[in-house]
Amino acid sequence: ADWLRDKTTREVVHIPMGFDNCRYRPGLVLGVIGKLEHPRKGRHLVDHLRTLPFVEIVTTDGCMPEESLREIYQRIDYVLIPALVEGGPMSLLEGLAMGKPVIAPDSVGIVPEFADCHRIHLYPTGDAVALTRLVTLCFERKIAYTRSVADRGWDQWAIDHHELFTRLLAKRGVHLPTPGPGFRFGLMRELLSV
């Protein structure tokens, strides 16, 4: 657009590039490293979080070969520690070492040693409601990044083109036909979200 303006083109319209913002929607991926078979491990908290539509939980169930754990840590957004009683947990140290933030109960194992670490997000041990609030806040922080491209979907791209072509044709005395009943931009997005 700037190049065209420099070449004395009278009217330049720039329509930003679009993308499929229906397909590329963020979710929050939490990783639970270790076994959940004992009640003290907090499986009920994990099951509760699985009901949130924006959460995906990756669990290793203690069956992951150690050489594969790095891949799990790389894939997740947060390490989740749901335990009610714990000696370590190792995933706290491993997650921080991999540069991953940790969601952890405030009074379990070595967690209190890291209470001042800004990469650890604490919730009251065993409190499903507080954990849900915290996970929702973490998701809201993640989707804040999407605001920079919120107006870059194909719907906006199509609307911008429609408006441009309508103006260009109107200058030439040509009017676009009336769209069919029920037509509106954004309908595909509405249908996909059902």
Order of alpha helices (4+ residues) and beta strands (2+ residues): alpha-beta-alpha-beta-alpha-beta-alpha-beta-beta-alpha-alpha-alpha
